[in-house]
Amino acid sequence: MGLIFISHDLNLVASFCDRVLIMYAGRVVEVCDAGRLHEAKHPYTRGLLNSLPRIDTPNSRLEVLQRDPKWSETPSVSGRI
């Protein structure tokens, strides 16, 4: 059985899925195993992860994602999709 779960809440996605594909502007920019999601490298993935509130380390303000136009120009990730 397969499941496609779409959300901006990557922690929630990781709890339901084995593999995560991160998309930006309709393109896959990063692919990783759900258990290794917090090792993600792409700035968009890092921004999504850092924009979620955390109970263990509360902040007065959440991080705002600073988007880079180059992310849309980068070719899609190839390989194991």
SULHUFEN-V631277 format. One record per backbone hydrogen bond with DSSP energy under -1.0 kcal/mol. CO is the residue of the C=O (numbers start at 0). NH is the residue of the N-H. If there is no record, write none. Layout:
co->CO nh->NH
co->CO nh->NH
This chain:
co->7 nh->9
co->8 nh->12
co->9 nh->13
co->10 nh->14
co->12 nh->15
co->12 nh->16
co->17 nh->33
co->19 nh->31
co->21 nh->28
co->21 nh->29
co->23 nh->26
co->26 nh->23
co->27 nh->76
co->29 nh->21
co->31 nh->19
co->32 nh->35
co->33 nh->36
co->35 nh->38
co->36 nh->39
co->41 nh->45
co->42 nh->46
co->43 nh->47
co->44 nh->48
co->45 nh->49
co->67 nh->70
co->68 nh->71
co->69 nh->73
co->78 nh->80
